[in-house]
Amino acid sequence: MRAIVTVIGQDRTGIVAGVSTRLTELDVNIIDISQTIMDGFFNMIMMCETPEDAKNTLDVVQGALNELGEKLGVEIRAQHADIFLSMHRI
């Protein structure tokens, strides 16, 4: 499964490290990553992938990232890539 993970919030150290570490713990591979800081706000989007035999469902990944977002003080969302790409087609 491919998923899109977005992270938005006040910039501070440790956001990329925290998110990438949690994804690794969940057996989620980061395929592509883009991040920017705009007027003190951190913005990151990642294309991720889980193995076909992944033990963690999207719901599990979303729950873990929501919990991490609260801890880091940012908003983290994960959704199936097909849904994200359909919603953001021009």
N, C-alpha and C positions, 0 to 999 in steps of 0.2 A: 504494500500500500504506500502511496505517496501522500504526503501531507504538507501543508503550508503552516508554518509557525510564525506569528508576528509578535513583536515585543515593542511596547511603547511606554515611555515614562520619563521621569526626571533622570538626567544622566548622572551616573555614579560608577565608581569602579566595581568590577565583579559581575556585571550583568552578563556579558558574553560567556565568561567562565562558568557562572552558575547555570545558565541555560544549556550550554553544551555538555557540561558534566551530567546534568539530569537526563538529557537525551541519551547520552552514552549508557547510563544506568538502566534506561528503558529499552536498550537495544535498538535505538533509532539512529540512523546514519544521516549526517548533514551532507546533502549533495551540493547545494549552492547557498551562499549567504551574502547578504548585502546589509550594510548598516550605515547610518548617518546620524549626525547630531545637528539639530536645527534649533537655534536659539535656546540651548540648554536642554532640549528634549531629545532623548535617545529613541531612535527608530530602527528596528531590525526586522528583516524578513528572511526566512529560510525555507528552502525546499528540502524536505526530508523524506526518508524512505525506511520502511521496516521490511525485514525478510518475510518471505511468503509464509513461513512457519512461525511467525512472531507470536510470543505468548501474551503480549500486551495489545489490547484493542485500542482503538482511537479514544474511547471513553476513558480508559485507564491513563493514557498519555495526557489527555486534556485535564483530568483531575490532578495529576502530579504537577503539571505546569501551572495550573491555577493556584495550587498550594505554594509553589515556588514563587510565583508572581507576587503573592501577598507578602512573602518573606523579603523579597527584593524591593518591594514598593513600586512594581511596574505591572502593566496589564499584559498578560501572555495569552494568546489565543492559538488554538490548533484546529485545523479543519481539513477535511479530505481535499486533496489538490483539485480533483475534478469539480467540486462545488465552488472552491475559491476561484478557479480559472473561469468558470461559467459566469460567476457573479461580476467579474472584473474585465470582461471582454468589452472592447470598444466597438 
